[in-house]
Amino acid sequence: MLDSIEIVGSPPSSLMNALSRLLRPLIKLLIAHGIGYATFCNLIKKLYVETAADDFVIEGRKQSVSRISLLTGVHRKDVKRLQEHARHDYVAPNSISLGAQLVAKWTSLPKYQDQNARPLSLPRLIKDGGELSFEALVISVSKDIRSRVVLDEWLRLGIVHMDERDRVILNTNAFIPEKGFDEKAFYFGQNLHDHIAAGVSNMLGAAPAFLERSVYYNRLNVDAVAELNGLAKNKGMALLQELNRKAITLEDNGTIRQKPEHRMNFGIYFYAEPCSPDQDGCES
């Protein structure tokens, strides 16, 4: 919770420049999906009110409509109206939670891996593969859903494919659907939220600071970028898999559990585009 706020005459130009840069690709996505200015403004107004109510509370005092209006610049009538509306629940698609657990096991537990630590191709049914089958993997995570239902959904999303021996083959080393828009949108929101939240925490001076580092170059040719992209994928995925294996071990170790429980998110990204001297971030 933030119990104080500095009221200034005008925001720092450096912060406004950063906001302009980070919002531009988001605006591109909104326009591409027909989400206009008015719709986005209504969403932002509601989020201003909710954030002020949640994160800028003075200890021992109830957050008033007037104070929220002062902090946000949203009119008191709008604050009151927006607070009467139910909040939007950020709920993952049904395929996400179970799918992430299944892939985490498949890519981290030694029994599901070959000698090169790659996910094994799993026989579809227990009668063909026993414990090392896709059906057994699903049962190990949930007995409430049939493996055939999971498989059909994963085939639709492009997460797995079948071979001629009726074995299920994982297409990726993480739960990243190739086709499902709702699933992609969920991870888009979750991962960028957590990246921005880490940066905001650091900007506000929280200690210890969250890890937020990058490597940036702007004088590379296309072949060099392709080589670095391949290196980033290989090394990055290796680190993600190592963290995944460690996290599963820690999660299964009941002796270290304590309240309150925490969540964590560690991610990687790689981005490249053609550069010109007059483009932001492409100075000569």
C-alpha positions as CSV (number, residue, x, y, z in Angstrom):
1,M,0.0,0.0,0.0
2,L,1.1,3.6,-0.7
3,D,0.0,5.9,2.0
4,S,1.3,9.1,0.5
5,I,1.5,10.8,-2.9
6,E,3.5,13.7,-4.1
7,I,1.3,16.3,-5.8
8,V,3.4,18.2,-8.4
9,G,2.6,20.9,-10.9
10,S,3.6,18.8,-13.9
11,P,4.8,15.3,-14.3
12,P,8.5,14.6,-15.1
13,S,9.1,14.8,-18.8
14,S,11.3,11.7,-18.6
15,L,8.4,9.7,-17.2
16,M,6.0,11.1,-19.9
17,N,8.5,10.1,-22.6
18,A,8.8,6.6,-21.1
19,L,5.0,6.3,-21.0
20,S,4.6,7.4,-24.6
21,R,7.1,4.8,-25.7
22,L,5.7,1.8,-23.7
23,L,2.1,2.6,-24.7
24,R,2.6,2.9,-28.4
25,P,2.7,-0.9,-29.2
26,L,-0.4,-1.3,-26.9
27,I,-2.3,1.3,-28.8
28,K,-1.3,-0.6,-32.0
29,L,-2.9,-3.7,-30.6
30,L,-6.1,-1.9,-29.5
31,I,-6.6,-0.3,-32.9
32,A,-6.0,-3.6,-34.7
33,H,-8.8,-5.2,-32.6
34,G,-11.3,-2.3,-33.0
35,I,-10.9,-0.9,-29.4
36,G,-11.3,2.8,-29.8
37,Y,-10.2,5.8,-27.7
38,A,-13.5,6.1,-25.8
39,T,-13.6,2.4,-24.8
40,F,-10.0,2.6,-23.6
41,C,-10.6,5.8,-21.7
42,N,-13.5,4.2,-19.9
43,L,-11.3,1.3,-18.9
44,I,-8.5,3.6,-17.7
45,K,-10.9,5.7,-15.7
46,K,-12.2,2.7,-13.8
47,L,-8.6,1.5,-13.2
48,Y,-7.6,4.9,-11.9
49,V,-10.4,4.7,-9.3
50,E,-9.6,1.1,-8.3
51,T,-5.9,1.7,-8.0
52,A,-6.3,4.8,-5.9
53,A,-8.8,3.0,-3.6
54,D,-6.5,-0.1,-3.2
55,D,-2.9,1.3,-3.2
56,F,-3.1,4.8,-1.7
57,V,-4.9,4.2,1.5
58,I,-4.0,6.2,4.6
59,E,-3.6,3.8,7.5
60,G,-6.5,3.9,9.9
61,R,-8.8,5.9,7.6
62,K,-11.4,4.9,5.2
63,Q,-10.6,5.9,1.6
64,S,-13.2,8.5,0.7
65,V,-14.7,9.4,-2.7
66,S,-13.3,12.9,-2.3
67,R,-9.7,11.7,-1.8
68,I,-9.9,9.3,-4.7
69,S,-11.1,12.2,-6.9
70,L,-8.2,14.3,-5.7
71,L,-5.6,11.6,-6.4
72,T,-7.0,10.7,-9.8
73,G,-8.6,13.7,-11.3
74,V,-11.8,11.7,-11.9
75,H,-15.0,13.6,-10.9
76,R,-16.6,12.6,-7.6
77,K,-19.8,11.5,-9.4
78,D,-17.8,9.2,-11.7
79,V,-15.8,7.8,-8.8
80,K,-19.0,7.0,-6.9
81,R,-20.6,5.5,-10.1
82,L,-17.6,3.4,-10.9
83,Q,-17.3,2.0,-7.4
84,E,-20.9,0.7,-7.6
85,H,-19.9,-1.4,-10.6
86,A,-18.5,-4.9,-10.0
87,R,-14.8,-5.3,-10.7
88,H,-13.7,-7.4,-13.6
89,D,-12.3,-10.7,-12.5
90,Y,-9.0,-11.6,-14.1
91,V,-9.8,-15.2,-14.7
92,A,-7.6,-17.6,-16.7
93,P,-9.3,-19.6,-19.5
94,N,-10.2,-23.1,-18.3
95,S,-7.3,-24.6,-20.3
96,I,-4.6,-22.5,-18.7
97,S,-4.2,-23.7,-15.1
98,L,-4.4,-27.4,-15.8
99,G,-2.3,-27.1,-19.0
100,A,0.5,-25.1,-17.3
101,Q,0.7,-27.8,-14.5
102,L,0.9,-30.6,-17.0
103,V,3.5,-29.0,-19.2
104,A,5.6,-28.1,-16.1
105,K,5.6,-31.7,-15.0
106,W,6.3,-33.0,-18.5
107,T,9.2,-30.7,-19.0
108,S,10.8,-30.9,-15.6
109,L,10.4,-34.4,-14.0
110,P,13.2,-36.8,-15.0
111,K,10.8,-39.7,-15.7
112,Y,9.2,-37.7,-18.5
113,Q,12.5,-36.8,-20.1
114,D,15.0,-38.5,-22.4
115,Q,18.8,-38.6,-21.8
116,N,19.1,-35.1,-23.3
117,A,16.5,-33.7,-20.8
118,R,13.9,-33.3,-23.6
119,P,10.2,-34.2,-23.1
120,L,9.5,-37.8,-24.0
121,S,6.8,-38.7,-26.6
122,L,4.1,-40.2,-24.5
123,P,1.8,-43.1,-25.5
124,R,-1.8,-41.7,-25.4
125,L,-3.3,-44.4,-23.1
126,I,-2.2,-46.1,-19.8
127,K,-2.8,-49.5,-21.4
128,D,0.1,-48.7,-23.8
129,G,2.5,-46.7,-21.7
130,G,1.6,-47.2,-18.0
131,E,2.9,-44.4,-15.8
132,L,4.7,-42.9,-18.8
133,S,1.5,-42.2,-20.8
134,F,-0.4,-39.0,-21.5
135,E,-3.4,-40.4,-19.8
136,A,-1.4,-41.0,-16.6
137,L,0.2,-37.6,-16.7
138,V,-3.3,-36.0,-16.8
139,I,-4.5,-38.2,-13.9
140,S,-1.5,-37.2,-11.8
141,V,-2.6,-33.6,-12.0
142,S,-6.4,-34.0,-12.0
143,K,-8.8,-36.9,-11.8
144,D,-11.7,-34.7,-12.7
145,I,-11.1,-34.3,-16.4
146,R,-10.6,-37.0,-19.1
147,S,-7.3,-37.0,-20.9
148,R,-9.1,-37.2,-24.2
149,V,-10.7,-33.8,-23.5
150,V,-7.3,-32.3,-22.7
151,L,-5.7,-33.8,-25.8
152,D,-8.4,-32.6,-28.1
153,E,-8.0,-29.0,-26.8
154,W,-4.2,-29.2,-27.0
155,L,-4.4,-30.4,-30.6
156,R,-6.6,-27.4,-31.4
157,L,-4.2,-25.0,-29.7
158,G,-1.1,-26.5,-31.4
159,I,0.5,-27.4,-28.1
160,V,1.0,-31.1,-29.1
161,H,0.7,-33.3,-32.1
162,M,0.3,-37.0,-32.7
163,D,2.7,-39.4,-34.4
164,E,1.9,-42.5,-36.4
165,R,2.4,-44.7,-33.3
166,D,-0.4,-42.8,-31.4
167,R,2.1,-41.0,-29.2
168,V,1.5,-37.5,-27.9
169,I,4.4,-35.1,-28.7
170,L,4.9,-31.8,-27.0
171,N,5.5,-29.0,-29.5
172,T,7.0,-26.5,-27.0
173,N,8.8,-26.4,-23.7
174,A,6.2,-24.1,-22.1
175,F,2.5,-23.7,-22.1
176,I,2.4,-21.3,-25.1
177,P,-0.6,-22.0,-27.4
178,E,0.0,-21.4,-31.1
179,K,-3.7,-20.7,-31.9
180,G,-5.9,-20.0,-28.9
181,F,-6.5,-16.2,-28.8
182,D,-8.0,-16.2,-25.2
183,E,-5.0,-18.2,-24.0
184,K,-2.5,-15.9,-25.7
185,A,-4.4,-12.8,-24.3
186,F,-4.2,-14.3,-20.8
187,Y,-0.4,-14.6,-20.9
188,F,0.0,-11.3,-22.6
189,G,-1.8,-9.6,-19.7
190,Q,-0.1,-11.6,-17.0
191,N,3.5,-11.4,-18.3
192,L,3.4,-7.7,-19.2
193,H,1.6,-6.9,-16.0
194,D,4.4,-8.5,-13.9
195,H,7.2,-7.0,-16.0
196,I,5.7,-3.5,-15.6
197,A,4.9,-4.1,-11.9
198,A,8.6,-5.0,-11.3
199,G,9.7,-1.9,-13.1
200,V,7.2,0.3,-11.2
201,S,8.3,-1.1,-7.9
202,N,11.9,-0.3,-8.8
203,M,10.9,3.2,-10.0
204,L,9.2,3.8,-6.7
205,G,12.3,2.9,-4.8
206,A,11.2,-0.4,-3.2
207,A,13.9,-2.5,-1.7
208,P,15.2,-4.9,-2.5
209,A,14.9,-4.1,-6.2
210,F,13.4,-6.7,-8.6
211,L,15.6,-8.1,-11.3
212,E,15.0,-6.2,-14.5
213,R,17.9,-6.2,-17.0
214,S,18.4,-6.3,-20.7
215,V,21.0,-6.2,-23.4
216,Y,20.6,-3.6,-26.1
217,Y,22.4,-3.0,-29.4
218,N,21.3,-0.8,-32.4
219,R,24.1,-1.3,-35.0
220,L,23.6,-5.0,-36.0
221,N,22.8,-6.5,-39.4
222,V,20.0,-9.0,-39.9
223,D,22.3,-12.0,-39.7
224,A,23.8,-10.9,-36.4
225,V,20.3,-10.4,-35.0
226,A,19.2,-13.9,-36.1
227,E,22.3,-15.4,-34.4
228,L,21.6,-13.6,-31.2
229,N,17.9,-14.5,-31.4
230,G,18.9,-18.2,-31.6
231,L,21.3,-17.8,-28.7
232,A,18.7,-16.1,-26.6
233,K,16.2,-18.8,-27.2
234,N,18.6,-21.7,-26.4
235,K,20.1,-20.1,-23.3
236,G,16.8,-18.5,-22.1
237,M,14.8,-21.8,-22.4
238,A,17.6,-23.6,-20.5
239,L,17.3,-21.2,-17.6
240,L,13.5,-21.3,-17.6
241,Q,13.6,-25.1,-17.5
242,E,16.1,-25.0,-14.6
243,L,13.9,-22.6,-12.6
244,N,10.9,-24.8,-13.4
245,R,12.5,-27.9,-12.1
246,K,13.6,-26.1,-8.9
247,A,10.2,-24.6,-8.4
248,I,8.5,-28.0,-8.6
249,T,10.9,-29.4,-6.1
250,L,10.3,-26.5,-3.7
251,E,6.5,-26.7,-4.2
252,D,6.5,-30.4,-3.4
253,N,8.6,-29.9,-0.3
254,G,5.8,-29.4,2.3
255,T,8.3,-28.7,5.1
256,I,9.2,-25.3,3.7
257,R,5.7,-24.0,3.2
258,Q,4.6,-21.0,5.2
259,K,1.9,-18.4,5.1
260,P,1.2,-16.1,3.4
261,E,1.9,-17.9,0.1
262,H,3.6,-16.0,-2.6
263,R,3.6,-16.2,-6.4
264,M,6.5,-15.5,-8.7
265,N,7.0,-15.0,-12.4
266,F,10.2,-15.0,-14.3
267,G,10.3,-14.4,-18.0
268,I,12.4,-13.6,-21.0
269,Y,11.8,-11.8,-24.3
270,F,13.6,-10.9,-27.5
271,Y,12.6,-8.1,-29.9
272,A,14.2,-6.7,-33.0
273,E,13.2,-4.4,-35.8
274,P,14.8,-2.4,-38.7
275,C,16.4,0.7,-37.4
276,S,16.8,4.2,-38.8
277,P,18.6,7.2,-37.3
278,D,15.4,9.2,-36.7
279,Q,13.7,6.4,-34.9
280,D,13.3,6.3,-31.1
281,G,16.1,4.1,-29.6
282,C,18.0,4.1,-32.9
283,E,20.3,7.0,-32.5
284,S,23.5,7.0,-34.5
